[in-house]
Amino acid sequence: MAQVDADLNNSPPRGKRTAPAWLISVVVHLVVLVVLGLTVRAIQPRPSEEPDRPTGIVLVHSDENQSVRYLSDGEPTEQNASPAQTGTPQPLTLLQPPVVLDVPLPGEVNVAALSNANDLVVVPNFAAYRRDPILPGVGDEAILAEDAARRKSKGPGGPPTTVRLFKGPSGTGRSFVFVIDRSKSMGNDGLGALSAAERELFVAVRGLQQHHTFQILAYHHTPMYVGSPRMLLATEENKATVSKFFGRIAAYGGTAHQTALLAALRLKPDVIFFLTDGGHPGLNEVQLDLIAQRAKRTAIHCIQFGFGPLQDEDNFIKKLARRNRGSYGYVDMNKR
């Protein structure tokens, strides 16, 4: 019983209630938040307040005496203002006049000093621009002389003539080149055709007129001309050189048909007579085409020598004549 009384004495008095712990915590936090908000607001700077300023309209009038009148809400006032204050432009005063240099212009011509209008034309001095000769060691005079000799060698214009060899191929024109094979097979140790060709050419050249031109080209591996490698006028003096020419040549060596024909075409004759036995090597298709390209205005007539009947019916000699507006003939040396 005594224990029960003690417990009753220690129990809180009836009518008094204590606040829960959570409520006390909420109150404390709210107080802290309010304090922090007031503190932050106090720290932020406030915008400076400017005093109110009165405004108005002012009219400025400036006269020629630089007197300025200010017209505002109050009474007009006058005061003198400097040009810098009013913004009026003032004339620029130079300390010294500019210096102009007296420089003569290029190409000035005193027209009044000229005697007439022709003096205005400047004639260039061509002597100061003389060029060097076209060829080293050959002057213009030598070139002109050679050109005059070339024109003279062609002779005056005249009627063409017809030349026939071995009663076969014939060619008509004013200039003739006779290309003769003088390889070993054409000599007396072979066909003996070189001597027969000499007799035919002597007759053919003797029948030319003085306005005609000719040249004889004998070849083996290299060509040989009558005199210099140019066309000769058919004068009596030049005709007499035919026998002397054959007296200096001999039949030996190989055969270079293309070299001889191209050399003859460089003389640009109207007619070429090509005399050969067709020794090897012959002309292939490429060589035949090259010769045909060079022989634009030249006809090439061909004469072939041999023993007995012709063996090759379509050899390179026939092709050469056919591709260059020429004719073909065969000479059987057994029948001569």
Secondary structure by P-SEA (a helix, b strand, c coil): caaaaaaaaacccccbbbbcaaaaaaaaaaaaaaaaaaaaaaaccccccccbbbbbbbbbbbccccbbbbbccccbbbbbbcccccbbbbbbbbcccbbbbbcccccccccccccccccccccccccccccccccccccaaaaaaaaaaaaaaaccbbbbbbbbccccccccccbbbbbbbbcccccccccaaaaaaaaaaaaaaaaccccccbbbbbbccccccccccccccccaaaaaaaaaaaaaccccccccaaaaaaaaaaacccbbbbbcccccccccaaaaaaaaaacccbbbbbbbbbcccccccccaaaaaaaaccbbbbbbccccc
